[in-house]
């Protein structure tokens, strides 16, 4: 299986880095290689509904999508329970749409494992997922998103809502580092969760706020997929207002 082979390779790189830190450039190359391996073995990129007459363009875009989501979950793993909780939300949303695929049993196993892990990873954490765990979760979610788009279960834009918070944080960090002339591979404290903590927001409130934002993004995404009547959008509006109220209360 292309997924199992490629994700195992990436987890091995993550474990190696957890034991003895390796260069960020080496890790980035390993991520590209893992994505290249998956796409080459599976040929999934040919089944996606964009750039159908430009296979090289398809391959490149999809490869960087996988690497981007993998890194997004790695970067968001800065507070106890944050990456694990966001991954559970993302996987649960995807699970709604891939019940009839071969990936659904794997997805359920991952959700169950992460739930068990989260019990000891919640602040104050007793265990940590490290790069191996965040790579595995981000990579898996990226692959599940792509397979869902390829088989028509979800439209090509829906994965943005599935991983809204990690993507937003990664874009925020990249823009911040580029605008200040810093190396994009070097860590800093510009992540959304660190900014909230620096403003005096408690650890748990920061984590639960980001959970709320991720759930809200997923709900809005689902709203565009189903019949959008006034009652449904009224409920979405209430959720948005409650999230904004939560934000003002804790800041």
C-alpha positions in Angstrom: 0.0 0.0 0.0 1.4 3.3 -1.1 0.1 5.1 2.0 1.6 2.7 4.5 5.0 2.6 2.8 5.3 6.4 2.5 4.0 7.3 5.9 6.2 4.6 7.6 9.2 6.2 5.9 8.2 9.7 7.2 7.5 8.4 10.7 11.0 6.8 10.7 12.5 10.3 9.9 10.4 11.8 12.7 11.6 9.2 15.2 15.2 9.8 14.1 14.8 13.5 14.7 13.1 13.0 18.1 16.1 10.9 19.2 18.8 13.1 17.7 17.8 16.4 16.0 18.5 16.6 12.3 18.6 19.6 9.9 15.3 21.2 9.0 16.4 21.0 5.3 16.9 17.3 5.6 13.5 16.9 7.2 11.9 19.0 4.4 13.6 16.9 1.8 12.4 13.7 3.5 8.9 15.1 3.5 9.1 15.8 -0.3 10.5 12.3 -0.8 7.7 10.7 1.1 5.0 12.6 -0.8 6.8 11.8 -4.1 6.9 8.1 -3.1 3.2 8.0 -2.3 2.1 9.8 -5.5 4.4 7.7 -7.7 3.1 4.4 -6.2 -0.5 5.3 -6.1 -0.9 7.6 -9.1 -3.6 9.4 -7.1 -2.7 12.8 -8.6 -4.1 11.7 -12.0 -7.6 11.2 -10.4 -7.9 14.8 -9.2 -10.3 17.2 -10.9 -7.8 20.0 -11.8 -5.0 20.5 -14.3 -6.1 17.2 -15.8 -4.1 17.9 -19.0 -1.0 18.9 -17.1 0.0 15.9 -15.1 3.4 17.4 -14.0 1.5 20.4 -12.6 -0.9 18.1 -10.8 1.9 16.1 -9.3 3.8 19.1 -8.1 0.7 20.8 -6.5 -0.4 17.7 -4.8 3.1 16.9 -3.5 3.4 20.3 -1.9 -0.1 20.0 -0.5 0.9 16.9 1.3 4.1 18.5 2.6 2.3 21.6 3.6 -0.3 19.8 5.7 2.3 17.6 7.2 4.3 20.7 8.3 1.2 22.5 9.4 0.5 19.9 12.0 4.1 19.8 13.0 4.2 23.5 13.5 0.9 23.6 15.4 2.2 21.1 17.9 3.4 23.8 20.4 1.0 23.3 23.3 -0.1 20.2 25.2 -3.1 18.6 23.5 -3.4 21.1 20.6 -2.2 19.1 17.6 -3.9 15.9 18.9 -7.2 17.6 19.4 -7.2 19.4 16.1 -6.3 16.1 14.4 -9.3 14.3 16.0 -11.6 17.1 14.7 -10.1 17.0 11.2 -10.2 13.2 11.0 -13.8 13.0 12.4 -15.0 15.5 9.7 -13.3 13.5 7.0 -14.7 10.3 8.4 -18.2 11.5 7.5 -17.3 11.4 3.8 -15.1 8.3 3.5 -17.2 5.6 5.2 -17.3 3.5 2.0 -13.5 3.6 1.3 -10.6 1.4 2.3 -9.2 4.3 4.3 -12.2 4.4 6.8 -11.0 1.6 9.1 -7.5 3.1 9.2 -9.1 6.5 10.0 -11.1 5.0 12.9 -8.0 3.3 14.3 -6.1 6.6 14.2 -8.9 8.5 15.9 -9.1 5.9 18.6 -5.4 5.9 19.1 -5.2 9.7 19.3 -8.1 9.9 21.8 -6.1 7.5 24.0 -3.0 9.5 23.5 -4.8 12.8 24.3 -5.7 11.6 27.8 -2.1 11.8 28.7 -1.2 14.7 26.4 -3.7 17.2 27.8 -2.1 20.0 29.9 -0.1 19.3 31.9 1.1 16.6 29.5 2.7 13.3 30.7 3.7 12.3 27.1 4.4 14.1 23.9 3.9 13.1 20.2 7.1 14.6 18.9 7.9 15.0 15.2 7.1 11.4 14.5 3.5 11.8 15.8 2.8 15.2 14.2 4.2 14.0 10.8 2.1 10.9 10.9 -1.1 12.8 11.7 -0.5 15.7 9.2 0.5 13.3 6.4 -2.4 11.0 7.0 -4.9 13.8 7.0 -3.5 15.1 3.8 -3.7 11.7 2.1 -7.3 11.2 3.3 -8.2 14.7 2.0 -6.8 13.8 -1.4 -8.4 10.4 -1.7 -11.8 12.0 -0.8 -11.4 14.6 -3.5 -10.3 12.0 -6.0 -13.3 9.8 -5.5 -15.7 12.7 -5.5 -16.7 12.5 -1.8 -15.7 16.1 -1.2 -15.0 19.1 -3.5 -11.4 20.2 -4.0 -11.9 23.3 -1.8 -13.2 21.4 1.3 -9.9 20.3 2.8 -9.2 24.0 3.5 -12.0 23.9 6.1 -10.9 20.5 7.4 -7.5 21.8 8.4 -8.4 25.5 8.7 -6.5 26.3 12.0 -3.2 24.5 11.1 -3.2 26.1 7.6 -4.0 29.6 9.0 -1.2 29.3 11.5 1.3 28.1 8.9 0.4 30.9 6.5 0.6 33.4 9.4 4.1 32.1 10.4 5.4 32.1 6.8 4.2 35.6 6.1 5.8 36.8 9.4 9.1 35.2 8.7 9.3 36.3 5.1 8.3 39.9 5.9 11.0 40.1 8.6 13.7 38.4 6.4 14.0 35.4 8.7 14.7 31.8 7.6 11.4 30.1 7.1 12.8 26.9 8.5 13.9 28.4 11.8 11.4 28.1 14.7 10.1 31.2 16.4 7.2 32.4 18.7 5.0 33.9 16.0 2.5 31.0 16.0 -1.1 31.9 16.9 -1.1 29.9 20.1 2.1 31.5 21.3 0.7 34.9 20.6 -2.4 34.1 22.6 -0.3 32.8 25.5 1.9 36.0 25.4 -1.3 38.0 25.9 -2.0 36.2 29.2 -4.5 33.6 27.9 -4.3 30.4 29.9 -3.0 27.2 28.3 -6.3 25.5 28.4 -8.3 28.5 27.1 -5.9 28.8 24.2 -6.2 25.2 23.2 -10.0 25.1 23.5 -10.3 28.4 21.6 -8.4 26.8 18.7 -10.5 23.7 18.9 -13.6 26.0 18.7 -12.2 27.8 15.6 -11.4 24.4 13.9 -14.9 23.1 14.6 -16.5 26.4 13.4 -14.4 26.2 10.2 -15.5 22.6 9.6 -19.2 23.4 10.2 -19.1 26.3 7.8 -17.4 24.0 5.2 -20.1 21.4 5.7 -22.7 24.1 5.4 -21.6 24.8 1.8 -22.0 21.1 1.0 -25.5 20.6 2.2 -28.8 22.4 1.7 -28.4 25.8 3.1 -31.7 27.0 4.6 -32.3 29.9 6.9 -32.5 27.7 10.0 -29.1 26.1 9.4 -27.3 29.4 8.7 -28.9 30.9 11.8 -27.3 28.1 13.8 -23.9 28.8 12.1 -24.3 32.5 12.9 -24.9 31.6 16.6 -21.8 29.5 16.7 -19.8 32.3 15.2 -21.1 34.8 17.7 -20.4 32.4 20.6 -16.8 31.9 19.4 -16.3 35.6 19.1 -17.7 36.0 22.6 -15.3 33.4 23.9 -12.5 35.2 22.2 -13.4 38.5 23.8 -13.8 36.9 27.3 -10.4 35.3 27.4 -8.4 38.1 25.8 
